[in-house]
Amino acid sequence: MAPSVMTRTSLFACLVLVVIGMAPAAHAHAGQQSFVLLLPTGAYITAGVATVALTLLVISLVAPTTAQRLFHTHALTRTRRPRLPLLTSTLSFVFLCAVLLAGHFGATDPTRNPVPAYLWTLIWTIATLLHGITGTLWRYISPWTGPLAIMRTLGLRPSLPLTLPHWPALLSFLALGYLLLVSPRANDPHTLITCICAYWFIHFLGGLLFGPKWLIRAEAITLLMHCFGQLAPIRAHRGRRRIGLPGWALLQMRPTTAHATFMIALLAIGSFDGLYRTFTWFSWTGQNPLEFGGRSTVIGWSSLGLLAAIPALTAIYTACLWLGLALIGQTAHTASAFRAFAPALLPIAFAYHFAHYLPALLVEAQALPIIANDPLGTGANLLGLDHLQVTTGLFNRLDTVRTIWLAQAGAVVLGHMIAILLGHVIALRHTQTHRNAALSQLPIATLMILYTLFGLWLLASPQGA
């Protein structure tokens, strides 16, 4: 790696460590698949305000060219159009079929059935997190790309033009969010099998009629992976593989209004995913979290929260942009700013995804080899792993809990810092001058302060079922 890249990365890492180090040690305990983190409120304020204030102070003191150079990249190797994804995607489809068959004939217990593990652990959690690091994983494991290529080889080619914006992808994402967060049958294997088959077929048919571009316009997981993939520090760009600070590729995006709204939805639903498990949410809905009657008892509240999260955050985000532009007399550009600044929210959405699912991942990932060892739940020992057991002991030790919490809090802090840096560079492009960029970012900076507090509060709040 070039020395300049090492220098920028080292300074950025030191800034993260300084901010995280300002918070005192956290204590936690586990209880019924969740652990409660007890952290003083003053620590949230200190960490949150220090994160935004310190980052804003640094970026406001440097020259505009220096801020832009933070996201300059260095070329590594030339890229070639890979053929392997067509094979691996076909194998991924075959694997999906095998999982669905094993799930249909296997155990009804969700903890032993492969279907919930495939959808929520492998795809929703692991693949999403890896995609934010590798940037190109989904092209290899998408269960649609290979089968659609086979259909084209057989002569079944797209027959309809595609001028569709990304609104259908947002609807698909809402459907996934409802299944994950609201539906009482989110882990029922046979319900998931029906949903997965219907979802796959709908988008396979769309791909047949409109071509592969249908997936990026209408299929939520493909678009989610594409958005988070832009965060990868190493990505292909203009025929070269390039390296830079995480998120550099976001500056190359020119999203439409629908695409920008989808990015906001990623953060909104991710935030609601953390909120609706807290004791605070239970108190708002009149539920006792220690005597929770199940999702069916709060399905109305959960549906309302899910549907309200996106317009609420969109309204707040737009208001902050308008206020910032009002400070410099450019409110006429609010619509273009809405689209331009949306990619800067992706580091926060990805950080929340990591922080929220890390504890569950540490447990559920242990179950994957156990399920693979006995996919039908018949007592088989296919891989010789019948001695393995899932343990939650890491949540009962102070040192491991502290490490987990620091990893979660560090992700939230780092996500906000990258978002602020990206926002400032985008503002420089949008407003033309350093002064206007700094002024226009003041309302968004306030939002980042509040959202940092919100994110750290979610980490520390007692969690219900």
C-alpha positions in Angstrom: 0.0 0.0 0.0 1.2 3.5 -0.8 2.6 5.5 2.1 -0.1 8.2 1.6 -2.8 5.7 1.9 -1.2 4.2 5.0 -0.9 7.7 6.5 -4.6 8.6 5.9 -5.8 5.2 7.2 -3.6 5.4 10.3 -4.8 8.9 11.2 -8.4 7.9 10.6 -8.0 4.8 12.8 -6.4 6.9 15.6 -9.3 9.3 15.5 -11.8 6.3 15.9 -9.8 4.9 18.8 -9.6 8.3 20.6 -13.4 8.7 20.4 -14.2 5.2 21.5 -11.6 5.5 24.3 -13.6 8.5 25.8 -16.4 6.1 26.9 -16.0 4.2 30.1 -16.0 0.4 30.2 -19.4 -1.2 29.6 -20.9 -4.0 31.6 -23.4 -6.5 30.2 -25.3 -9.6 31.0 -27.1 -12.1 28.9 -30.7 -13.1 29.4 -33.1 -15.0 27.1 -31.2 -14.6 23.8 -30.3 -11.0 24.5 -27.9 -9.1 26.8 -28.4 -5.8 28.4 -25.7 -3.3 28.2 -25.5 -0.9 31.1 -23.7 2.3 30.1 -24.1 5.7 31.7 -26.1 8.2 29.7 -23.2 10.7 30.0 -21.0 8.3 28.1 -23.5 8.3 25.1 -23.4 12.1 25.1 -19.6 12.2 25.4 -19.0 9.6 22.7 -21.7 10.9 20.4 -20.9 14.6 20.6 -17.2 14.0 20.5 -17.5 11.8 17.4 -19.4 14.4 15.4 -17.6 17.5 16.8 -14.1 16.1 16.4 -14.8 14.8 12.9 -16.4 18.1 11.9 -13.6 20.1 13.5 -10.9 18.2 11.6 -12.7 18.3 8.3 -13.5 22.1 8.7 -9.8 22.9 9.4 -8.4 21.2 6.3 -8.4 22.7 2.8 -11.1 21.5 0.4 -8.5 19.6 -1.7 -7.2 17.8 1.4 -10.8 16.7 2.2 -11.3 15.4 -1.3 -7.9 13.6 -1.3 -9.1 11.5 1.7 -11.1 9.5 -0.8 -8.6 9.3 -3.6 -7.8 5.8 -4.7 -4.8 4.0 -5.9 -4.8 1.5 -8.9 -3.9 -2.1 -8.1 -4.5 -4.5 -11.1 -6.5 -4.6 -14.3 -9.8 -6.3 -14.1 -11.3 -8.8 -16.5 -14.9 -9.7 -17.0 -15.3 -12.8 -14.9 -17.1 -15.9 -16.2 -17.1 -17.8 -12.9 -20.2 -16.0 -11.4 -22.5 -17.8 -13.9 -21.3 -21.2 -12.6 -21.3 -20.2 -9.0 -24.7 -18.6 -9.3 -26.1 -21.7 -10.8 -24.6 -23.7 -8.0 -26.1 -21.3 -5.5 -29.5 -21.9 -7.0 -29.0 -25.7 -6.7 -28.0 -25.2 -3.1 -31.1 -23.1 -2.5 -33.3 -25.9 -3.9 -31.5 -28.4 -1.7 -32.1 -26.2 1.3 -35.8 -25.9 0.5 -36.2 -29.6 0.1 -34.3 -30.4 3.3 -36.4 -27.8 5.0 -39.6 -29.3 3.7 -38.8 -32.8 4.8 -36.7 -31.9 7.8 -37.4 -30.9 11.4 -40.1 -28.4 12.2 -38.0 -26.9 14.9 -36.6 -23.6 13.4 -33.3 -24.0 15.3 -32.7 -27.4 13.5 -34.2 -26.6 10.1 -31.9 -25.3 7.4 -34.4 -22.8 5.9 -34.3 -20.1 8.6 -30.6 -20.5 8.9 -30.2 -20.0 5.2 -32.3 -16.9 4.9 -31.6 -15.0 8.1 -28.1 -16.2 9.0 -26.4 -16.9 5.7 -28.0 -14.3 3.4 -29.5 -11.6 5.6 -26.6 -11.4 8.1 -23.3 -13.1 6.8 -23.6 -12.4 3.1 -24.6 -8.8 3.7 -21.7 -8.1 6.1 -19.2 -9.8 3.8 -20.5 -7.8 0.9 -19.7 -4.6 2.6 -16.1 -5.8 2.8 -15.6 -7.7 -0.5 -18.0 -5.6 -2.6 -18.7 -8.2 -5.3 -19.8 -11.3 -3.4 -23.5 -11.3 -4.6 -22.6 -11.7 -8.2 -21.2 -15.1 -7.2 -24.0 -16.3 -5.0 -27.2 -14.7 -6.5 -29.7 -17.6 -7.1 -31.1 -15.7 -10.2 -28.1 -14.8 -12.4 -27.1 -18.4 -13.4 -30.6 -19.6 -14.1 -31.4 -16.5 -16.2 -28.2 -17.0 -18.2 -29.2 -20.6 -18.9 -32.6 -19.4 -20.1 -30.9 -16.9 -22.5 -28.7 -19.7 -23.8 -31.9 -21.7 -24.6 -33.2 -18.7 -26.6 -35.6 -17.2 -24.0 -34.4 -13.6 -24.1 -36.0 -10.4 -22.6 -38.9 -9.1 -24.7 -39.9 -5.9 -22.8 -38.0 -2.6 -22.4 -37.1 -1.6 -18.8 -37.4 2.0 -17.8 -38.4 1.1 -14.3 -37.0 3.1 -11.4 -36.1 1.4 -8.1 -39.6 1.7 -6.4 -40.4 -2.1 -6.8 -37.1 -2.8 -4.9 -38.4 -0.7 -2.1 -41.6 -2.6 -2.0 -39.7 -5.9 -2.0 -37.6 -4.6 0.9 -40.7 -3.7 2.8 -42.0 -7.2 2.3 -38.8 -8.7 3.6 -38.9 -6.3 6.5 -42.5 -7.3 7.3 -41.5 -11.0 7.3 -38.4 -10.4 9.4 -39.8 -7.9 12.0 -43.5 -8.2 12.0 -44.7 -11.6 10.9 -45.4 -14.1 13.8 -44.2 -16.9 11.5 -40.8 -15.3 10.6 -39.0 -18.5 11.6 -41.6 -21.1 10.6 -39.8 -23.3 8.0 -42.9 -24.0 5.8 -43.9 -20.4 5.8 -40.4 -19.4 4.8 -40.3 -22.0 2.1 -43.5 -20.6 0.6 -42.3 -17.1 0.8 -38.9 -17.9 -0.7 -40.3 -19.9 -3.6 -42.8 -17.1 -4.4 -40.2 -14.4 -4.1 -37.7 -16.2 -6.3 -40.2 -17.0 -9.0 -41.6 -13.5 -9.2 -38.1 -12.0 -9.7 -37.0 -14.8 -12.0 -40.1 -14.1 -14.2 -39.2 -10.4 -14.1 -35.7 -11.2 -15.2 -37.0 -13.3 -18.1 -39.3 -10.5 -19.3 -37.0 -7.5 -18.7 -33.5 -8.9 -18.5 -31.0 -9.0 -15.7 -31.4 -5.3 -15.0 -34.7 -6.2 -13.4 -32.9 -7.6 -10.4 -31.1 -4.3 -9.6 -34.3 -2.3 -10.1 -36.9 -4.5 -8.4 -35.2 -7.1 -6.2 -34.4 -5.9 -2.8 -31.5 -8.2 -1.8 -29.7 -7.5 -5.1 -30.0 -3.7 -4.6 -29.1 -4.0 -0.9 -25.9 -5.9 -1.7 -25.1 -3.4 -4.5 -25.5 -0.5 -2.1 -23.4 -2.0 0.7 -20.9 -3.3 -1.8 -20.0 0.3 -2.6 -18.4 0.5 0.9 -15.7 -2.0 0.1 -12.2 -0.4 0.2 -11.1 -2.5 -2.8 -13.4 -2.3 -5.9 -13.2 -2.4 -9.6 -13.5 1.0 -11.3 -12.9 1.9 -15.0 -11.1 -1.4 -15.8 -8.8 -1.3 -12.7 -9.1 -2.7 -9.2 -8.6 0.3 -6.9 -8.1 0.8 -3.1 -9.1 3.6 -0.9 -10.8 4.5 2.3 -14.1 2.6 2.8 -16.9 4.3 1.0 -14.8 5.9 -1.8 -17.0 4.3 -4.4 -20.1 6.0 -3.0 -18.8 9.3 -4.4 -19.2 7.8 -7.9 -22.9 7.1 -7.4 -25.6 9.2 -9.1 -28.8 7.8 -7.6 -32.3 8.5 -8.7 -34.9 9.6 -6.3 -36.2 6.0 -5.9 -32.7 4.7 -5.4 -31.9 7.4 -2.8 -35.2 6.6 -0.9 -34.1 3.0 -0.9 -30.9 4.0 0.8 -32.8 5.9 3.4 -35.0 2.9 3.9 -32.0 0.7 4.7 -31.2 3.0 7.6 -34.8 3.5 8.7 -35.7 -0.2 8.8 -32.4 -1.1 10.4 -33.0 1.5 13.1 -36.5 0.2 13.7 -35.1 -3.4 13.9 -33.1 -2.3 16.9 -35.8 -0.1 18.4 -38.7 -2.5 18.4 -36.9 -5.0 20.6 -36.2 -2.5 23.4 -38.1 -2.3 26.7 -38.9 1.3 25.7 -40.8 0.1 22.6 -42.6 -2.4 24.8 -43.7 0.3 27.2 -45.0 2.4 24.2 -47.1 -0.5 23.0 -48.4 -1.3 26.5 -46.6 -4.7 26.7 -44.7 -6.2 29.6 -41.4 -7.5 28.0 -41.0 -10.1 30.8 -44.4 -11.5 30.0 -44.5 -11.0 26.2 -47.3 -12.8 24.5 -45.6 -13.1 21.1 -45.5 -11.1 17.9 -49.2 -11.6 17.2 -50.1 -9.4 20.2 -48.3 -6.4 18.8 -48.6 -7.0 15.0 -50.5 -3.8 14.6 -47.9 -1.7 16.4 -45.1 -3.4 14.6 -46.7 -2.9 11.2 -47.3 0.8 12.0 -43.7 1.2 13.2 -42.3 -0.5 10.1 -44.4 1.6 7.7 -43.8 4.9 9.5 -40.0 4.4 9.8 -39.2 5.2 6.2 -41.4 8.3 5.7 -40.3 9.6 9.1 -36.6 9.4 8.4 -37.1 10.6 4.9 -38.9 13.7 6.2 -36.2 14.4 8.8 -33.4 13.9 6.3 -35.1 16.2 3.8 -35.8 18.9 6.4 -32.1 18.9 7.4 -31.0 19.2 3.8 -33.5 22.1 3.2 -32.4 23.9 6.4 -28.7 23.5 5.4 -29.4 24.8 1.9 -31.5 27.7 3.4 -28.4 28.8 5.3 -26.6 29.4 2.0 -29.7 30.5 0.0 -29.9 27.4 -2.3 -33.2 25.8 -1.3 -34.1 25.4 -4.9 -31.5 22.6 -5.1 -33.2 20.5 -2.4 -34.3 17.8 -4.8 -30.9 17.3 -6.3 -29.3 17.4 -2.8 -31.8 14.7 -1.7 -30.3 12.4 -4.3 -26.7 13.5 -4.0 -26.4 13.1 -0.2 -28.2 9.8 0.2 -25.1 7.6 -0.4 -23.5 9.2 2.7 -26.1 7.4 4.8 -25.0 3.9 3.7 -22.0 3.7 6.1 -24.3 4.3 9.0 -26.9 1.8 7.8 -24.1 -0.8 7.3 -22.7 0.0 10.8 -26.1 -0.5 12.4 -26.5 -3.8 10.6 -23.2 -5.0 11.9 -23.8 -3.7 15.4 -27.3 -5.1 15.7 -26.6 -8.6 14.3 -23.2 -9.2 15.8 -24.4 -10.9 19.1 -27.0 -13.0 17.2 -24.4 -14.0 14.6 -21.9 -15.2 17.3 -24.6 -17.6 18.4 -26.4 -18.6 15.2 -23.2 -19.1 13.2 -22.4 -21.9 15.6 -25.6 -23.7 14.5 -24.7 -23.7 10.8 -22.3 -26.7 10.9 -24.7 -28.5 13.3 -27.5 -28.1 10.8 -25.3 -29.1 7.9 -24.3 -32.2 9.8 -28.0 -33.3 10.2 -30.1 -31.2 7.6 -33.2 -33.4 7.9 -33.2 -33.6 11.7 -33.1 -37.4 11.7 -30.1 -37.8 14.0 -27.6 -38.2 11.1 -23.9 -37.5 11.5 -23.0 -36.6 7.9 -19.9 -34.5 8.7 -18.9 -36.2 12.0 -19.8 -33.0 13.9 -22.4 -34.5 16.3 -20.2 -33.4 19.3 -20.8 -29.7 18.5 -23.1 -27.6 20.6 -24.3 -24.0 20.5 -23.1 -22.0 23.5 -23.9 -18.5 24.7 -21.1 -18.6 27.3 -19.3 -15.7 25.7 -22.1 -13.4 27.0 -21.5 -14.4 30.6 -17.9 -13.1 30.8 -17.1 -9.4 31.3 -14.0 -9.4 29.0 -15.8 -10.9 26.0 -18.9 -8.8 26.5 -16.7 -5.7 26.7 -15.0 -6.8 23.4 -18.4 -7.4 21.7 -19.8 -4.0 22.8 -16.7 -2.1 21.8 -16.9 -3.8 18.4 -20.5 -2.7 18.1 -19.9 0.8 19.4 -16.8 1.2 17.2 -18.8 0.2 14.1 -21.5 2.9 14.9 -18.8 5.5 15.6 -16.9 4.7 12.5 -20.0 4.6 10.3 -21.0 8.1 11.4 -17.4 9.4 10.9 -17.2 8.1 7.3 -20.7 9.5 6.7 -19.7 12.9 7.8 -16.5 12.9 5.7 -18.5 11.7 2.7 -21.2 14.3 3.3 -18.6 17.1 3.4 -17.0 16.0 0.2 -20.4 15.8 -1.5 -21.3 19.2 -0.1 -18.1 20.7 -1.6 -19.2 19.4 -5.0 -22.8 20.6 -4.5 -22.2 24.0 -3.1 -18.9 24.9 -4.7 -17.2 26.6 -1.8 -15.8 25.5 1.5 -17.8 28.0 3.5 -21.1 27.0 1.9 -20.3 23.3 2.4 -19.6 23.8 6.1 -22.7 25.9 6.7 -25.0 23.5 4.7 -23.8 20.6 6.8 -24.7 22.1 10.2 -28.3 20.6 10.3 -27.0 17.2 9.1 -24.3 17.4 11.7 -27.0 17.9 14.4 -28.8 14.9 13.0 -25.6 12.8 13.1 -25.1 13.8 16.8 -28.7 12.7 17.6 -28.4 9.5 15.5 -25.1 8.6 17.2 -26.7 8.9 20.6 -29.7 6.9 19.3 -27.4 4.1 18.0 -25.4 3.9 21.2 -28.6 4.0 23.3 -29.9 1.0 21.3 -26.8 -0.9 22.1 -27.1 -0.2 25.8 -30.9 -0.7 26.1 -32.4 -3.8 27.7 -33.8 -6.0 25.0 -37.0 -8.0 25.0 -38.1 -11.1 23.0 
